[in-house]
Amino acid sequence: MKYSALSVFLNGLRGNTAWQKMWRAPDPKPQYDVIIIGGGGHGLATAYYLAKNHGITNVAVIEKSYIGSGNVGRNTTIIRSNYLLEGNNPFYELSLKLWEGLEQDFNYNAMISQRGILNLVHNDGQRDAAMRRGNAMRLHGVDAEYFDKEAVRRFAPYLDVDQSRFPIVGGLFQPRAGTVRHDAVAWGFARGADSRGVDIIQNCEVTGLRREGGRVVGVETTRGFIGARKVAMAAAGNSSRVAEMAGLKLPIETHVLQAFVSEGIKPFIDSVITYSMGHFYISQSDKGGLVFGGDIDMYNSYAQRGNLSMVEHVAEAGKTMIPRLSRMRYLRSWGGVMDMSMDGSPIIDKTPVENLFINCGWCYGGFKATPASGWCYAHLIANDAPHPLTRQMRLDRFARGNMLDEEGSGPTPNRH
Ligand SMILES: Cc1cc2nc3c(=O)[nH]c(=O)nc-3n(C[C@H](O)[C@H](O)[C@H](O)COP(=O)(O)OP(=O)(O)OC[C@H]3O[C@@H](n4cnc5c(N)ncnc54)[C@H](O)[C@@H]3O)c2cc1C
């Protein structure tokens, strides 16, 4: 089924009763070439690119709940490629380039909106760091502009630029950054993968990894054993639990991150703005709700709900940056479980267990990485060799001391 203006029109004439289901609900086959554990954005994108780029279609995505129930449907929808380090920047720029063509590619409206992101700067040290990052971006061919204080004031007149707490002195702007409707990404990749023959199996939890002679031969699930030549983990906040089934201990901690939505109001914020001093980020959805978030809750948890002290912290930071937020009513908040790595960067690699692959460690920022992660993970699984852009995202980099620490925060997962 192809979506087009004509198909919308013709289905409208038929009372919208002729649309097909977006993906099938197949029973698991006894054996697949590849099983992907986790039907989040990364798992579904990997299945899509395995089929599309490598012709590998005997693939199952095994999801313990429903598609989009994890972080892919819980995030604040920000996409960007404003990275400093050589090991990060080209990877995230590939992702942004893939986002730019994604809706045409998978023929689904993901409401990709390149409205720009402005990272505010509050002191000389932050200005130096922003300039350095902006220059690094430009050297990689990525768009970046530095705004001085007056340019920030013109760009976002609702900001309290001259506040006494953390006065704003400038900002680093990436025009091509923006937002994407998060759950539509899951649906688009699911639909695209399914139409190429991938089985998406929902409400099926992986409970064990069966090994024979040191190699993985399939997964134990709540619907029985399913065999596979290769098994690829994409379980985000549950990565440590799944890896434990193969006897692996990952350099990952799981933390909760909350997000918030306000009542709908008229257009007010037309880009993404981040407030470095309070760690607060905000945009406005097409429905009018303000969508925002802040820090992770600082304790380890697998529960998809957060604590009230972080609600207060986020509201306080938002109000300091945009005083008129104090007049808003907040409608909803929710939490997702974050796979926080030791250096704040992801892992896309083979594991020491033969035929078992890993994709995790996305910390605060895995949504923007979804297309590139799927692209590169599919390359790794198909070729048994890492994609050139993920060479620094290896699992053994912690043992080798070759960190990819974008923030320079050191080996403390909750600080990245
Ligand atoms: C509140 C919040 C705000 C965020 N904001 C942003 C943002 O603005 N920009 C950005 O780039 N990133 C953001 N992120 C991070 C981003 O959402 C995640 O890094 C990314 O979605 C993780 O990859 P995923 O989509 O594959 O994860 P998920 O959607 O969580 O997918 C993992 C899936 O694995 C399944 N699973 C786990 N264990 C098993 C098992 N044993 N068997 C079967 N299935 C299993 C889970 O049910 C889940 O569906 C945010 C995250 C949160 C929570």
The ligand as an SDF file (V2000), in Angstrom:
LIG
                    3D

 53 58  0  0  0  0  0  0  0  0999 V2000
   11.8530   11.3110   28.1340 C   0  0  0  0  0  0  0  0  0  0  0  0
   12.8660   11.0590   27.0420 C   0  0  0  0  0  0  0  0  0  0  0  0
   13.2600   12.0860   26.2270 C   0  0  0  0  0  0  0  0  0  0  0  0
   14.1940   11.8750   25.2080 C   0  0  0  0  0  0  0  0  0  0  0  0
   14.4690   12.8770   24.3240 N   0  0  0  0  0  0  0  0  0  0  0  0
   15.2820   12.6490   23.2730 C   0  0  0  0  0  0  0  0  0  0  0  0
   15.4540   13.6470   22.2750 C   0  0  0  0  0  0  0  0  0  0  0  0
   14.8340   14.7190   22.3250 O   0  0  0  0  0  0  0  0  0  0  0  0
   16.3090   13.3860   21.2520 N   0  0  0  0  0  0  0  0  0  0  0  0
   16.9860   12.2260   21.1760 C   0  0  0  0  0  0  0  0  0  0  0  0
   17.7780   12.0730   20.2500 O   0  0  0  0  0  0  0  0  0  0  0  0
   16.8030   11.2280   22.0670 N   0  0  0  0  0  0  0  0  0  0  0  0
   15.9550   11.4090   23.1190 C   0  0  0  0  0  0  0  0  0  0  0  0
   15.7290   10.3970   24.0300 N   0  0  0  0  0  0  0  0  0  0  0  0
   16.4700    9.1400   23.9030 C   0  0  0  0  0  0  0  0  0  0  0  0
   15.8570    8.1950   22.8780 C   0  0  0  0  0  0  0  0  0  0  0  0
   14.4590    8.1690   22.9770 O   0  0  0  0  0  0  0  0  0  0  0  0
   16.4400    6.7780   23.0850 C   0  0  0  0  0  0  0  0  0  0  0  0
   17.8490    6.8480   23.1580 O   0  0  0  0  0  0  0  0  0  0  0  0
   16.0820    5.8300   21.9330 C   0  0  0  0  0  0  0  0  0  0  0  0
   14.7020    5.8960   21.6500 O   0  0  0  0  0  0  0  0  0  0  0  0
   16.4850    4.4120   22.3190 C   0  0  0  0  0  0  0  0  0  0  0  0
   16.3700    3.5200   21.2370 O   0  0  0  0  0  0  0  0  0  0  0  0
   15.0240    2.7140   20.8560 P   0  0  0  0  0  0  0  0  0  0  0  0
   14.1090    3.6510   20.1680 O   0  0  0  0  0  0  0  0  0  0  0  0
   15.3980    1.5390   20.0950 O   0  0  0  0  0  0  0  0  0  0  0  0
   14.4880    2.3450   22.3130 O   0  0  0  0  0  0  0  0  0  0  0  0
   13.0940    1.7190   22.7680 P   0  0  0  0  0  0  0  0  0  0  0  0
   11.9520    2.3440   22.0480 O   0  0  0  0  0  0  0  0  0  0  0  0
   13.0760    1.7890   24.2620 O   0  0  0  0  0  0  0  0  0  0  0  0
   13.2130    0.2100   22.2570 O   0  0  0  0  0  0  0  0  0  0  0  0
   13.7060   -0.8540   23.0090 C   0  0  0  0  0  0  0  0  0  0  0  0
   12.6300   -1.9160   22.9730 C   0  0  0  0  0  0  0  0  0  0  0  0
   13.1460   -3.1370   23.4730 O   0  0  0  0  0  0  0  0  0  0  0  0
   12.0690   -3.8080   24.0690 C   0  0  0  0  0  0  0  0  0  0  0  0
   12.5970   -4.8620   24.9350 N   0  0  0  0  0  0  0  0  0  0  0  0
   13.3630   -4.7230   26.0330 C   0  0  0  0  0  0  0  0  0  0  0  0
   13.6440   -5.9060   26.5660 N   0  0  0  0  0  0  0  0  0  0  0  0
   13.0530   -6.8380   25.7720 C   0  0  0  0  0  0  0  0  0  0  0  0
   12.9650   -8.2500   25.8220 C   0  0  0  0  0  0  0  0  0  0  0  0
   13.5480   -8.9710   26.7920 N   0  0  0  0  0  0  0  0  0  0  0  0
   12.2570   -8.8800   24.8470 N   0  0  0  0  0  0  0  0  0  0  0  0
   11.6590   -8.1810   23.8460 C   0  0  0  0  0  0  0  0  0  0  0  0
   11.6900   -6.8480   23.7770 N   0  0  0  0  0  0  0  0  0  0  0  0
   12.3860   -6.1730   24.7260 C   0  0  0  0  0  0  0  0  0  0  0  0
   11.3430   -2.7050   24.8280 C   0  0  0  0  0  0  0  0  0  0  0  0
   10.0040   -3.0580   25.1590 O   0  0  0  0  0  0  0  0  0  0  0  0
   11.4310   -1.5500   23.8440 C   0  0  0  0  0  0  0  0  0  0  0  0
   10.2760   -1.4290   23.0390 O   0  0  0  0  0  0  0  0  0  0  0  0
   14.7860   10.5830   25.0580 C   0  0  0  0  0  0  0  0  0  0  0  0
   14.3760    9.5340   25.8860 C   0  0  0  0  0  0  0  0  0  0  0  0
   13.4060    9.7620   26.8720 C   0  0  0  0  0  0  0  0  0  0  0  0
   12.9670    8.6130   27.7320 C   0  0  0  0  0  0  0  0  0  0  0  0
  1  2  1  0
  2  3  1  0
  2 52  2  0
  3  4  2  0
  4  5  1  0
  4 50  1  0
  5  6  2  0
  6  7  1  0
  6 13  1  0
  7  8  2  0
  7  9  1  0
  9 10  1  0
 10 11  2  0
 10 12  1  0
 12 13  2  0
 13 14  1  0
 14 15  1  0
 14 50  1  0
 15 16  1  0
 16 17  1  0
 16 18  1  0
 18 19  1  0
 18 20  1  0
 20 21  1  0
 20 22  1  0
 22 23  1  0
 23 24  1  0
 24 25  2  0
 24 26  1  0
 24 27  1  0
 27 28  1  0
 28 29  2  0
 28 30  1  0
 28 31  1  0
 31 32  1  0
 32 33  1  0
 33 34  1  0
 33 48  1  0
 34 35  1  0
 35 36  1  0
 35 46  1  0
 36 37  1  0
 36 45  1  0
 37 38  2  0
 38 39  1  0
 39 40  1  0
 39 45  2  0
 40 41  1  0
 40 42  2  0
 42 43  1  0
 43 44  2  0
 44 45  1  0
 46 47  1  0
 46 48  1  0
 48 49  1  0
 50 51  2  0
 51 52  1  0
 52 53  1  0
M  END
$$$$
